């Protein structure tokens, strides 16, 4: 029977407690850091060589769908009542909104070094030491809203701009694609600075701290953000009935993207699953 992922704003106090406790448990067991390592390993950009299954590519959405599902399964092995809530950043838009409660994600980082000092993931509590990352920092950091050069979270209209595109993705299947739902949602825009950070990408920038790089999984808000991104794929599918993951087949010989992206029926590393198999999750979970 399918379980339900809820808006974080609709969680009960008990649901918040169980979710946080399950996260702290898999962190204590060492499982959580495996997820951090996986994300770092597959944080491959356009300019690098080899396959890029997780970012700047069509498989951005199915890769993170599977990633999120694996985390959720780990949490549910601890507590079968737990599901990953989603953060609707078009509604919960301030530094004191629901996700940043003392009993959930905790708040902003302090001004001096961006260290998060409130909530269950604060370093001082001893339960959330960062062991995997691109720097040597041991504590969770955030810079909500970017104090020195403020930016705003994406709006409903900016999200709608992505959702109304009827085509999943288009060539050249990377961060430069100007059309297609996937890149409009992933958020690689044109120009420089904040104007080029759209939707998914801008949320990472808005949170700041460890959310800015390959080790972004070190901040548990990562999962709430990506649950909302996953919900957008579901909404897009409902709106554009019959629209499928693209490309359906691998790029041909001589194409610069050959061997660099995952087609619909190709395996999505590090798992033995294809984008085709991840398009419909209705029998596993649904969104409320």
N, C-alpha and C positions, 0 to 999 in steps of 0.2 A: 504494500500500500504506500502511495506517495506521501511524503512528509511535506511540511510547509515552511518556507522561508518568509519571515515577517519583516516589515519595516521596523528599523531599530527603535523608532519612536513609539511603537505599539507593544514593545516587550514589557512584560510584568517585572516587578522587582525580582521575583524568583527566577524568571527566565534570564534576566541579566546576570544574576549570581551564578546560575548553572553554566552559562556560556563562558564567563570569565574563569570559573573554577576549572572547566575542562581545558581551556587554553593553558592555564598555569600548570595543570597536570602533565600535558604532553610536552610542555617546555621543561619541566623538571625531569622527565624521562629521557630527554634528548631528542625526541621525535621532531619537535618543532624546528630545531636547527637544521634538520634534514631538508625541510621545505625551503629554508633560507638558502642553503647550498644549491638546491636544484634551480631556484630562480636566478641566482648568480651565474650558474653554469650556462643557462640558456638565455642570458641577457646579451644577445648578439645583435649588432646594428647593421644597417645597410652597407657601411663602408668596410665591414670585416668579411673575411672569406668563410665559405662553408654554409651549411644549412642554418637558417634562422627561423625556427618554428614558433617562437613565443612573442616576438615583437617586430614591428615594421614589416609585417607580412600578413597574408590572408588568415593564417592559422592563429593569429593573436586571440581571437575569441574562443575557438575550440580548445586551444592549449590552456588558457586560463580557466575555462569551464572544467576541464579535467583536473587541473591543479586544485581548484576550489573544492571539487568533489572529493579528492583524496584527503584534503585537510578536514573536511566535514566528516568523512568516515573515521578519521583518527579521533575526532572529538566525540563522535557517537559511540565509539568503543569504550570511552570513559563514561559517557552519560547518554543513553539512547534517546533522551528527550531533547537533546541539543540540536539545533540547526543554525546555520550562519545567517544572521540578520543582514539586511541591506541598508546602506546609508543613502537616502535620496538627498543628494546635495543640491538639488533644485529647490528643496523645501527647508532642510536643516542647514542654514547657510552662514551661521555666525560661529565665533570661537567659543561660545557658551551654549551652543545647540546640544541636542540630545546625545550625540555620540561622545561628547567630551565630559559627560557626567563623572563624578568622583567614583561611582560604582560601576563604571563601564570602561571607557578608554582612558579616562583621566584627561587632564587639560593640556594647555599649551606648555612649551618649554620656557624656562626662565630666560631672561634677557641676556645674561652674561655668557652662557654657553649652550643655550637651547635645551638643556637637560629637563626632561619631564619629571616633576617632583610630586605630582598628585596622582591619585588613582592606583589601581592594582599593579600597574606595570612600571611604576616609579622604581628607579635603581635602588633607592635607600631601603626598600622592603626586602631586597635580596632575592626576589623571585623572577626577575627579568633582566639578567645580565646578557649582553650581546656577545656571543662567542664566534659568530660568523659574520663577516662584513667586508667592505672594501676599504675600511679604515680600522684603526685599533681601538676606537671608542667602545666602552663597555656599557654605556647607558643610552636609553632611548632619547632621541631628540626630535623636537618639532619647532616649527616657526609658523604657526597658523596665520594665514593671510599675508605673510611676508612683511614684517613690520617696517623694514627699511625701504621697500619698494612695493607697496600694497597692490595686490591683485584680488579679483573677486572670483568666486566659484562660478562654474558655468550656469547659465540660465535655462529655463524650460524651452525658450525659443532656440537657443544654441543646440540643445539636445534634439529638438524637433528637426532642425536642419539636417542632422544625420539620419534620423528615423525615416524621413520622407523620401530618401534616395532609394529607388526600387531595386538597384543592383547591389549585390553583396560586395564585390570588389572588382577592380579593373587593372589592366596592365598599366604600369610596370610592376604592380603587385608589391609596392614598397612604400616608404614614407613620403614619396613624391607624388603618389596617386592623388589627383585632384577630385576625382569622382569616386563613388562607391561608399556604401554604408560603413564598411570596416574602418577605413582610414579617417573618415569624418568623426567616427566615434573614438577611435584610438587617439586621434588628435594631433597629427603631424601637419601643421599648417605652413604657410609661406611667411617670408620675412624673418625678422629677428626679434628676440626678446619675448615679452609676454603675449604679443599679438600672434605669435606662432604656436602658442600652447592652447590647444582646444580640448574640450570635453575631458576624456580620461586623463590626458597628459596634464591639463591644467590643475586637476584635483591633486595630483602628486605634487605639483609645484606649490599649490596653496597650503598643503599640509607641511611641506618642507622637512628639514632634518633628514632622518634616514630614509624617508619616502622618496628622496630625489635620485637614488641610484639603483643598481642591481640588487642591493641588499634591502630593498623597500619592505620585504616581508617581515623584517625585524619589528616593524610597527604593526600591531594587530589590526589597525584601521584598514590596512591593505585588503583584508578579506571582506570587510563591509563595503568598501569601495568597489571591489571586483564582483561582489554579489549584485550590486546595482548595475554594473556594466553587463553582467550576464543577463539580468532581467531585460535590458534594452535589446539584446539579441532576440529574446523570446518575443518581445513586443513587435520588433521589426518583422519577424517571421509571421506573426498573426496578421499584421497589416498587409504584407505582401505575400499572399498565399501562393505557394508554388515556387517562390524564389529560393534558390539553393546556394550553398557554399560554392564559391568559385576561387581558383579555377577547377573545372571538373576533371581536367587531364593535365599532366605535367607540361611545362613549356618545352617547345621543340628544340632540336639541335641548333646551336648558334644563338639561342636566346640567353641573354645575360643572367636571367633568373633560373635557368635550368640547374637543378641540383641545389638551389638556394631556398626554394619554397615548397610547401607541402600541398599537393593536389588532393581532391576530395576523397580518393580511395587509397591514399598513401598513409603509411604509419606515421604517427605523431610522437616523436621521441620526447621523453624516455619511456613512453608507454606503448603497449601493443594494441593501439586503437587508432581509428581513422577519423577525420572530421565528419565523414558521412555518418558514423556511428554515434556522434555526439550532437547531431542536429536536433534530436528530439529526446528530451529528458523527462517527459511527462509522466512516465511510470516510476520515476525515482523521486522527483520533487516538483513542487509548484510554488508560485509566489502569491502571497496575500497582499 
